[in-house]
C-alpha cells in the first residue's frame, strides 16, 4: 500500500484540486486503493477509481510522476463519463 509520505502534490495539482473541489483525502483514497493503474508512454502513472459523491458515481483520475522522490502528483480530475476511461 502506498504511504502518504511517498507522495507530494505539485502546485498545478493543488490548483486543480481547488478549482475542481477535489480533496486530498479523495486523491489519497484513489492512490491507496485504485480500481486500476495505467502507465503512460512516458512511464508516468494514472491511478483510477470510481467514488460516489453526493449520491452519484464519478471516475477519479490521478496522474503521478513515479520518477520523483517523493512521487509527484501532477494533476487530478473527476468525470461522470466513467465508461470513456474503462
Backbone as numpy.savetxt, mean C-alpha at the origin, in Angstrom:
# Nx Ny Nz CAx CAy CAz Cx Cy Cz
6.37 -11.94 8.83 5.52 -10.76 8.83 6.41 -9.52 8.83
5.95 -8.51 8.11 6.70 -7.26 8.02 6.66 -6.52 9.35
7.74 -5.85 9.65 7.83 -5.06 10.87 7.72 -3.59 10.49
6.88 -2.84 11.21 6.65 -1.44 10.86 7.96 -0.65 10.80
8.93 -1.01 11.62 10.20 -0.28 11.62 11.00 -0.54 10.35
10.60 -1.52 9.55 11.29 -1.83 8.31 10.76 -1.02 7.14
9.84 -0.08 7.41 9.22 0.73 6.37 9.29 2.20 6.73
9.45 3.02 5.69 9.45 4.48 5.86 8.54 5.06 4.78
7.75 6.06 5.15 6.87 6.72 4.20 7.62 7.84 3.49
7.55 7.86 2.16 8.11 8.98 1.41 7.22 10.21 1.61
7.76 11.37 1.33 6.97 12.59 1.41 5.77 12.50 0.47
6.00 11.98 -0.72 4.91 11.83 -1.69 3.82 10.91 -1.14
4.21 9.80 -0.54 3.23 8.87 0.02 2.39 9.55 1.10
3.04 10.29 1.98 2.32 10.99 3.05 1.35 12.03 2.48
1.78 12.74 1.45 0.89 13.73 0.82 -0.32 13.05 0.20
-0.08 11.95 -0.52 -1.18 11.24 -1.17 -2.12 10.60 -0.15
-1.57 10.10 0.93 -2.41 9.52 1.98 -3.33 10.59 2.57
-2.80 11.79 2.77 -3.60 12.89 3.30 -4.72 13.25 2.32
-4.36 13.43 1.05 -5.34 13.79 0.02 -6.41 12.72 -0.13
-5.99 11.45 -0.09 -6.90 10.32 -0.33 -7.55 9.79 0.94
-7.21 10.41 2.06 -7.76 10.01 3.36 -7.51 8.53 3.66
-6.25 8.14 3.51 -5.81 6.78 3.82 -4.91 6.87 5.04
-5.19 6.07 6.05 -4.41 6.13 7.29 -3.16 5.25 7.20
-2.20 5.56 8.05 -1.00 4.73 8.15 -1.36 3.32 8.61
-2.38 3.21 9.45 -2.82 1.89 9.93 -3.35 1.05 8.77
-4.10 1.68 7.85 -4.59 0.95 6.68 -3.43 0.48 5.81
-2.45 1.36 5.62 -1.28 1.00 4.82 -0.55 -0.19 5.44
-0.34 -0.14 6.74 0.39 -1.22 7.40 -0.41 -2.51 7.38
-1.74 -2.43 7.46 -2.56 -3.64 7.35 -2.37 -4.30 5.99
-2.30 -3.49 4.94 -2.07 -4.03 3.60 -0.70 -4.69 3.52
0.32 -4.05 4.09 1.67 -4.60 4.04 1.81 -5.84 4.92
1.24 -5.81 6.13 1.35 -6.94 7.05 0.60 -8.17 6.57
-0.55 -7.97 5.92 -1.42 -9.09 5.56 -2.01 -8.89 4.16
-1.16 -8.85 3.14 -1.66 -8.57 1.79 -2.44 -9.75 1.21
-3.37 -9.43 0.31 -4.03 -10.48 -0.48 -3.10 -10.93 -1.59
-2.25 -10.02 -2.07 -1.30 -10.34 -3.14 -0.15 -9.33 -3.10
1.00 -9.78 -3.62 2.16 -8.90 -3.80 2.64 -9.11 -5.24
2.75 -8.01 -5.97 3.22 -8.06 -7.35 4.55 -7.34 -7.45
5.39 -7.84 -8.37 6.69 -7.22 -8.60 6.63 -6.44 -9.91
7.03 -5.16 -9.84 7.10 -4.34 -11.04 8.37 -4.66 -11.81
8.47 -4.16 -13.03 9.67 -4.41 -13.85 10.94 -3.90 -13.17
10.81 -2.83 -12.39 11.98 -2.26 -11.70 12.25 -2.93 -10.35
11.58 -4.07 -10.11 11.73 -4.86 -8.88 11.04 -4.24 -7.67
10.36 -3.12 -7.84 9.59 -2.56 -6.73 8.34 -3.41 -6.54
7.76 -3.35 -5.36 6.64 -4.22 -5.00 5.34 -3.44 -4.88
4.25 -4.11 -5.26 2.91 -3.56 -5.07 2.17 -4.53 -4.15
1.84 -4.06 -2.96 1.06 -4.84 -2.01 -0.41 -4.49 -2.24
-1.27 -5.51 -2.30 -2.69 -5.27 -2.52 -3.53 -5.98 -1.47
-4.64 -5.35 -1.10 -5.57 -5.97 -0.17 -6.93 -5.30 -0.32
-7.99 -6.11 -0.26 -9.35 -5.57 -0.24 -9.74 -5.35 1.21
-10.13 -4.11 1.51 -10.59 -3.74 2.85 -11.97 -3.12 2.73
-12.77 -3.29 3.77 -14.09 -2.68 3.81 -14.01 -1.37 4.57
-14.52 -0.32 3.95 -14.53 1.00 4.57 -15.91 1.61 4.38
-16.53 1.99 5.47 -17.88 2.58 5.44 -18.87 1.68 4.70
-18.74 0.38 4.90 -19.67 -0.58 4.33 -19.43 -0.95 2.88
-18.36 -0.45 2.27 -18.05 -0.76 0.88 -16.65 -1.36 0.79
-16.46 -2.25 -0.19 -15.15 -2.86 -0.40 -14.30 -1.99 -1.33
-13.03 -1.85 -0.96 -12.07 -1.11 -1.76 -10.79 -1.92 -1.86
-10.13 -1.82 -3.00 -8.81 -2.42 -3.17 -7.77 -1.35 -2.85
-6.92 -1.65 -1.89 -5.82 -0.76 -1.52 -4.57 -1.28 -2.23
-3.80 -0.36 -2.81 -2.54 -0.70 -3.48 -1.44 0.17 -2.88
-0.39 -0.48 -2.39 0.72 0.21 -1.75 2.00 -0.13 -2.52
2.68 0.90 -3.00 3.88 0.74 -3.82 5.12 0.95 -2.95
6.00 -0.06 -2.95 7.15 -0.07 -2.04 8.45 -0.30 -2.81
9.48 0.47 -2.46 10.83 0.25 -2.98 11.59 -0.59 -1.95
11.78 -1.90 -2.22 12.45 -2.76 -1.25 13.97 -2.62 -1.25
14.50 -1.85 -2.20 15.95 -1.64 -2.26 16.43 -0.65 -1.22
15.53 0.14 -0.69 15.87 1.13 0.33 15.80 0.48 1.71
16.64 0.95 2.62 16.61 0.47 4.01 16.40 1.68 4.91
15.28 1.76 5.61 14.15 0.82 5.56 13.42 0.92 4.22
12.61 -0.11 3.91 11.84 -0.12 2.67 11.03 1.16 2.57
11.01 1.75 1.38 10.36 3.05 1.18 8.97 2.87 0.58
7.96 3.32 1.30 6.59 3.34 0.77 6.51 4.56 -0.14
6.38 4.32 -1.45 6.42 5.39 -2.45 5.08 6.10 -2.57
4.00 5.34 -2.62 2.67 5.92 -2.73 1.64 4.84 -2.43
0.39 5.26 -2.33 -0.70 4.32 -2.07 -2.00 4.95 -2.53
-2.91 4.08 -2.91 -4.26 4.56 -3.23 -5.24 3.43 -3.01
-6.53 3.78 -3.05 -7.58 2.78 -2.98 -8.52 3.02 -4.14
-9.15 1.95 -4.59 -10.08 2.03 -5.71 -11.26 1.10 -5.49
-12.39 1.50 -6.03 -13.57 0.62 -5.98 -13.57 -0.32 -7.18
-12.67 -0.10 -8.14 -12.57 -0.93 -9.35 -11.69 -2.14 -9.06
-12.17 -2.97 -8.16 -11.39 -4.10 -7.66 -11.00 -5.07 -8.77
-11.94 -5.43 -9.63 -11.67 -6.44 -10.66 -10.64 -5.98 -11.68
-10.42 -4.70 -11.82 -9.43 -4.18 -12.76 -8.02 -4.64 -12.41
-7.76 -4.86 -11.12 -6.41 -5.17 -10.66 -6.24 -6.60 -10.16
-7.30 -7.39 -10.19 -7.19 -8.77 -9.71 -7.04 -9.74 -10.85
